[in-house]
Amino acid sequence: MFKNSRLSAILAAVLFSVSAAGALVSAPATAQEASAPAASAPAADAQPAATDAAAAPAAPAVAAEKKEEAPNPYGITAAWESGPVPKATMIILSIMSIGSWYIIITKLLDQMKIFKQAKETQAKFWKANSIAAGAATLKDGSPFRFIAETGTKAIQHHDGALLEQIDLSTWVTMSIQRAVDKVQSRLQDGLSFLATVGSTAPFIGLFGTVVGIYNALTNIGMTGNASIDKVAGPVGEALIMTAFGLLVAVPAVLGYNWLVRRNKAAMEDVRSFSADVHSVLVSGAMSTSEAARAAAGAKKVG
């Protein structure tokens, strides 16, 4: 792929990861803001009407205090500052998320390029007079051109004491199959990383969850107080780690399955083309060899 495509894929992967993390950060703060009016409503209803007039001069000060947003003590920032284990967990998951989105975007661009090249091959290649001429009409780096050139070289270099022991059809078949395998291996690059992220990210988040719950139990044991303010912070940290792990794993699994299905469609085009090239090369070589034998026989008779 071109350098610009790779750079665009990196920027897009970082953007996806940052936006997902931003959504995770804003969720606890939004829940806290939504619960504030609900908690204050009963207290406001319980006040007598006489106190409303007394509290009127202090209304501007109360409004000013409401405008100032208090930091969320149970958000992702607090989880980041709570210790080395949550920091390491979040860093690992962030790297996994960026790598997953980068692979998904780059593999998608590669597949789109192959589908486009398959259409160009059908429109240009088979109108040429020979396999070599048809390969010259394709762009450099095209897998279809690579297969055609590999088959042509196999026909031209079927020589040597060892190679001549293999019949021409088998030799061409082996050469083209190796080229097809290389194309398939290139398409599958990075998919193992997606599979690894999809299978391990939830457990990495679960590790952070276990540590958060352990900290909550430790606070309860040390203070002897099971109040909500002692438990909410570590439990909130644990839930954030779980959500972060799922947020990384789900796109990786979906992207892996989607790319594998598209790879199958791309390889069907590649294998169909390789089979047609093999038939043309073998039939042309066989007819050429038969004509040479016939000419040699005619010379002997003459």
N, C-alpha and C positions, 0 to 999 in steps of 0.2 A: 504494500500500500504506500501511497505517497506520504511524505512527512506531514503535510497539512492535515490529512485525514487522521493520522495518528495523534497529532496535537489536538485536533478537535475532539477526538474520542477521549483523551485524557481530561480536557476541560469539562466535557459533558459528564464524565464519571464523577469528577469532584463536585460538580453542581448537583447531581442527583443525591450524592451522599450528604452534602451540606443541607440541602432542602429537607431530606428525611430526618436528619438530626434536629433541624430547626422545628419541624413539626412535633418531634418528641419533646423538645424543650418547652414549647408553648402550651402543650397539653396540661401539665400540672398547674401552670400559672393561670390558665383560663378556668380550670376547675376551682381554683382558689378564689378568683374574682367572682365567679358565679355563686359560690357559697356564701360570700360576704353579705350581699343584700338579703339572702334568705335568713341568715342568722340574726341580722339586725332588725328585721321586720317585727318579730314578736316583741322585742324590747321597746320599739317605737310605739306599738299599739298599747303597751302596758302603761305608758306614761300618762298621767292625767293631763287634762287640757290646761290646767293652771301653770304647769311647768313649761309649756310651749312659749308662753309670753316671756318667762324668765330666761329661757335659753335663746331667745331671739338675738340679743346682741352678740352671742358667741357663734352665730351661724357662719359668718365669713371665715373665722378661724377653722371651724370644722370642715368647711368646704375646701380650704387650702390644704388641710391635712389629708383629705380624701384624694386630692389630685396627686399627692406624692405617693408613688407606687413603692410599697415595701418590697424588699427582695424576698424571693421565695425560699424559705429555709429548707424545703424538701424537694427542690428541683434538681436538674442535672448538674448545675454548678456546685451545689452542696455535695452531690455524689462524687464529683471530680475531686473536691478538696477533702474528702473523708479519709483517704488513705491510698497507699500504693497499689493495692489490689484492684480497686475500681478504676484507677487511672490506666493500669496495664490492660485491663479488660476492654475499656473503651478504645484505647489505642489499637489493640489487635483487631477489634471489630471494625473500626474505621478503615484500617488498611484492607481488610477483607472486602468491605463495601466498595471502596474505590477500585480495587482490582477487579471485582465482579462486574461493575458497570463498564469499566474499560474493555474487558474481554467481550462483553455482550455487544457493545457498540462496534468494536473493530471486526468481530466475526460477522456481524450483520452487514457491514460494509463490504467485506470480502465475498459474502454470499450474493449480495446484490450485483457485485461486479461480475461474478461467474455467470449468473443468470443473463446478464446483458451480453457477455461474451458468447454465450451459447446461441443467442439469437443472431449475433453478427456472424458466427461460424456457419449457421444454416443458410444465411443470406449470401455469403461470399465464398466460403471454402470450396463447396462442391461445384462451383462454376468454373474452377480452374482446370487447366489441362493435366496437371499432375499433383501428387501429394506435396512435393516440394514447392511448387508454385502456389498451391493453396495455403500452405503454412506461411508463405511470405506475405499474404494478404492480412494475416492476423497480427494483433499488437504484441509487442514484446511483453513477456510475463504472463501471457495467457496460458492456462493449462492445456487448452486445445492445441495451441501451437507447440507446446512442449511435447505432447503425445505424438503429434504428426512428425516432428523432427526426430524424435526417438525412434519411431518406426522406420523412417527413411535411413537413418544411420545404421539400424540393424540390417537392412537389406544390403547396404553398401559395404558393411564390414563383417560380413559372414565369411570369414576366411581364417586360416590357421589350422594346424593339424588337429587341435582339440575341438574347435568350434565346428569344423566340417563334419564331425561325428554326429552333430545334432542336425536334424533336417531343418530346412529353411522355415517351414511353417511354425514348428515348435520354437525356434529361435526368435522369430518375430513376436510370437505370442508372449514369450517370457519377457522380452524387452518392453513391450507395450504394457504388460501387466505391472512391471516394476514402476513405470512412469505413472500409471493410475494409482498405485499404492502411495507414491510420493505425494500426489495431489490430495488424496484422502487424508494422509497424515498431516498435511499442512492445514486442511480444513478443521481437523480435530484438535489442533493446538489450542490450549487454554481451557478446553472443556473439562479436563480433569480438575482444574482449579475451581471451576464453578461447582462441580460435584463435591469437592472437599469442603468448600465454604457452606454449601447447603446442608451437609451432614454434620459439620462441627460447630457452626456458629450458634445454634440453639444451646449446645452444651457449654460453650464458653460463656454465654449469657447466664446459663443456669449456675455456673460456678460463681459469678458475681452475685447471683441471687442467694446462694448458700452463705456466702460471706456476709451479705447484708443481714440475713436472718440471724446468723451467729452474733453479729454485733448487737442486734436488738436484744437477744437473750442475755448477752454479757452486760448490757446496760441495766437490764431488769435485775440481774443477780447482784451487781455491784451496788445499786442504789436501793434495792428492796422495794422499788416503786414501779408498778406496771401501768402507770398513767400513759395517756396517749402521746404526750409530748416526749416521752422517753422512747417510745416504740415507733412513732410515725417516721422519723428520719431514716433509721436503718431499713425499715420495711419499704419505705418509698424508694430508697436506693436499690433494694432488691428487685422491686417491680420495674424500675427503669432498666436495669441490666437485662431482665427477661425480655422486655419490649425491644430493646436494642438488638439482642440476639435474633429475635424473630424478624425484625426489620431488615437485617442483613441476609438471613437465610432464605426467606421467601422469594425475593427477586432472583437470587442465584439459582434456586431450584426451577422456577418458571423459565428463566432464561436458558438453562441447560436443556430442558425438554424441548423448548421451541427451536433452539439452534440445532439440536440433533435431528429433529424432523425436517428442517430445511436443508441440512447436510445430505440427508437421504435423497431429497429431490435433486439437489445439485449433482450428486454422484451418479444418479440415473442418467443425466445428460452426458456426463463424462464417459461413463461406460458404454453408452450407445454409440458415441462418437468413436471411441477406441475400437469397438467391434467393427464398425464400418471401415475405419482406416486399415485394420488388419486384413479384412477381406480384399480390399483394393490392392494393398501391397503384395499379398501372397498370390493373388490371381495374376497380377502384372508380372511378378517375378517368375512364376511358373510358366507363363506364356512366353516370356523372353528366353528362358532356359530351353524350352521345347523348340523354339525357333532356331536357337543356336545349335541344338543337336541335329535338327533337320538339315540345316545348312552344312554341318560337318559331314553328315551321311551323304549328302548329295555330292560333296567334293570327293569322297572316297569312291563313290560309284563312277563319277566322271574320270 
